[in-house]
Amino acid sequence: MKLHDIYGPTIKKNTFDALFVTKDTEKGAEMIQIKRREIGMKPLFIKTIPFIFDEKGDKISSERIRQGVISRDGINYYSFLTSKDTFILPEELRRGLRRPLGRVFSSLSELPAKYTNIIPGVCEFGGYPVHISIGDVITSELQKTRIKPAISIIDGKTQRKALNDIELRSIKQKDCLNALNEKGMIQVSAIKAINTLFDLGQCKATKQLYITGEEDLLTLPTILLAPLGSYVWYGQREVGAVCVLVTEKKKEKVYNLLKQFV
C-alpha cells in the first residue's frame, strides 16, 4: 500500500493492533497515536525493533535491495566486485556460461508489450523499465526498436572483429565513459565505471561505457549491480538476443558464478 503521508491507513481503518517501528520512525508512531486518540480510535501497541546491518555496517533496507545495492542477507555487491583487482574466468566455467541467463529472442522486431510499456512500481527511467545492453550489435539492434537502452556497454567489435567507422559512430556516444577490460577477465576499472553509470541516477539521458579490450563477461557484474526489475540484454552467438530480468534469484545465481572465478 503506497503511503502518501505519515499516517497511511492507520487513521482510516480500525483493523490495526500494533505498529512496528525503528529508531528512525518512532516520532511518526507517536504522531499516529496522538491522531488516533483525537479521532476516538484505540491506541496501537508500539514496538521498536533494531536495525540489521550489511557486511559494511550500513542498514539493510528494502529500498537498498530494490536498488540492487545489497542482497537481503546483507551482501554488498559492489564491495564483493571490488574485493580484488581481477576476476579471471576458469576454463571449467566456460561451457556453463554458454547457457543463456535469460529469455532468448531470435528477432527483436516484435517484442512483447511488457518490455516497452510503462510499469509503475519498478525501477524506471522516465516511467519505462530500465534496459541495459551489453555488446555493440545488441545495442545497435535495440536502438532500432521502441527500446532505447538507458545504459549500454560496447567495445567497438563484433565477434572480435572491429566495427568500421560508420558502424561505430552510429552507436558510440561522444561523452561515454572509458575503461579497460581484457579478454576472459572482469577488471576492477570496468566494475567502477559500471557502478558510476548506475550512480548517475535515473533520468532520460542515456549513458554508455566504452571498453578497451572485451566486454563479454561484463554482463555478470552488470546484472549484480543493476536495480531489481531492470532488463539486461546481451547477444549470444548462434543463439540470439538474451534478455535477463534482474531479480533477487538471478543476482544470487550470478553472485555464486562469480565466486568461482579466480
N, C-alpha and C positions, 0 to 999 in steps of 0.2 A: 504494500500500500504506500503510495507516494505521500510524503509529508510536505505540506505547504506552510506549516507553522510549528511552533514548539509543542502544541497540544495534540495535533493529529486527531484520531478518533476517540481519544481518552475522555473528551468532554462532550461527546455526542452519543456514545454508547455506554450502557451500564453493565456491560458483559465482562469488563476487565476486573481482575482481583489484585494483580501485582504488576510492578514495573521494575525491571532490572536495568541498572544504570552503571556507568563508570564514574570515576572522579571528575571526568570532563563534562558529564551531563547531569551531575547531582542537582545543580541550580535549576535546570529545566524541570526535574522531577518535583522540586519544591513549588515551582510556579504552577504545575499541573495540580498539585494538592490544594493549593490556595484557590484556584479557579473552580475545582470540583466542589469545594465547600461552599463557595459563593453561589453556585447554582443548585445546591441541595443534593449533590451526589456524594456517595460514601467515599472516604479516603482510600487510597490504594496502599497495599503493602509494598514498601520500597526496599530494595536490596542492592547495595553497591558491590559490584564484582570487580576483581582485579584484572589488569591488563595481562595479556600474554605477549611475549616479545619474540621477534625473529632472531636468527643467529647473529645479526649485527646489533641487537639490542633495541631495535625500533619496534613500535607497536604493530601487532598483526591486526589488520582491519579488512573488512570485506572490500572496501574501496581499493586498497593496495593489491588485493588478489585480483579484482576485476581489471585493474590497470596492467596486470601481468608482471608486476614487480616481484612478488613473492608467491610461494605456494601456501596453502592453508596450514601446512606443517612448519612454516617459518623459514623455508629455504629461500635465500635471496639469490635470484638467478644471475644478476649482474656480478655479484661477488664471486659466485661459482665460476662464471665465464672468464673473469679476470684474475682467477687464482693462480694461473700460470701463463707464461708468455705465448705458448703454442699448444694447440690440441692437434695431435697427429693421428690420422686415420689408420687403424691397424688393418692389415691385409685380410684378417678373418671377418671383418665387418663389411667389407666391400659388397659382397653378394647380398647381404641383408639390406643394405641401403638402396639396392636396386628396386626393392619393393616400394611402390608408391605410398606416400604417407597420408594421402587423402583421396578425394574423388577424381577420377580421370575423365577428361573431355577430349574426344578425338577432334572436335571442332568447337570454336568459340562463337560461331555465327548465330547460334540460338541458345543462349544461356537461360536457365530458369529465372523467373522474375525475382526470386528471393535474393539473388546476387546483386540486383540493381535497385530494388525498391527501398524506400525509407523504412528503417526498422527502429522504432522507439525503444529506448532502454538498453541498447547495446553500444559498444564503443563506436563512435561515428565521427566522420569528418564532414561538416556541413550537412548533417542529417542522414548521410548514407553510410553503409558499412565500410569499414576501413579495408582497403585492398592493398596488398603489398606484393610486388613482383620481384622475383629473383631470376635474372637472365635477360639477355638482350632481345632474343626472339619473342619470349613471352611478354616482355614489356611492350614491344612494338605491336604485337597482336592484340593485347588488351587495350591499347590506345585506340585501336580501330573499332572497338565495341563501345557500349554505353559505360563500361567500367573504365575509369581513369585512375590508375594506381596512385594512391596518396604518397607512397614510398616505393622507390624502385632501386634495385642494386644491379649494376651492369659491369661488364669488363671489356666491352668493345670486341667481343669474339662470339662466334657460334661454332660449336663442335671443334673448339680450339683453333679455328681459323679467324683471322682478323676481319672485321667488317670494313667495307670500303668507306671512304669519307662521307659519301652521300647517306649511306645507311646509318653511320654513327651519328651524323648531325641530326638525323630525324628523331633520335631518341635521347641523345645526351643533352643535359641542361647546362647552361653556362655557369650557374652558381652551385654546381654539385660539390659534395664533399669528396675527398680522395683518401684512399687507404691502400696499404699493401697486404696482399694475402696470397701466399704461394700455393701451388697445386698440392692437393692431398692434406692440406692443413687448414686450421682455423687460427688466425693470429690475433693477438690482443689489440693491435691497432685497428683491425676491422671491427672487432667487438665494440670498442669505444666509439667508433664512428656510427655504427648502427644504433647504439644507445643514444647518441646525440640526436639522431633523426627522430627518435621517439620523444626525447626530452623537449624538442622544439614545440611540442604541443599540437593539439588538434585544430587544424584550420584548413581552409580550402586550398592553400598553396601546396603544390606538390614538392616533394623532397627526393633527392637522389644521391646515391653513393657510387662513385666510380672506382672500381678495383683495379689496381695494377697487379696482375697475376691471374687468379681464377676465383670466381665467386660461387662455384657449385656447392660447396659444403656450407656456405653461409646461410642456407635455408634453415639449418638446425638452430643456430643461435637466434635467428630472426624469429622463429616460432617461440623460442623460450622467452624472448624479450617483448613479444607482441601482446597487446591487450586482448583479453578474452572477447570472443565474438568477432574478431577480425579474420580476414581471409589471407592466407599466404599462398601465392601462385608460383610454380616453377615448371619448367619444361623438362620432360624426360625422353631421351632418345628412343625412338621406335615404340613409344607408349602414348605420348600426347601431353596435354597440359594437365598438371596436377594441382588441385585446389584443396588446401588444408584449412579446415575450420578450426581456429585456435580455441581449445577447451582445456580445462584443468587436466583431464586424462591425457590429452595429446601432449601437453607440456611435460607431464610425468614420463611419458614414453621417450620423448626427446632427451630429457634430463638423464634417464637411465642409459640411453645410447651414448651420450657424450661422456658419461663416467667411464666408458670402456675405451675411450681414446687415450693415447699415451702422450 
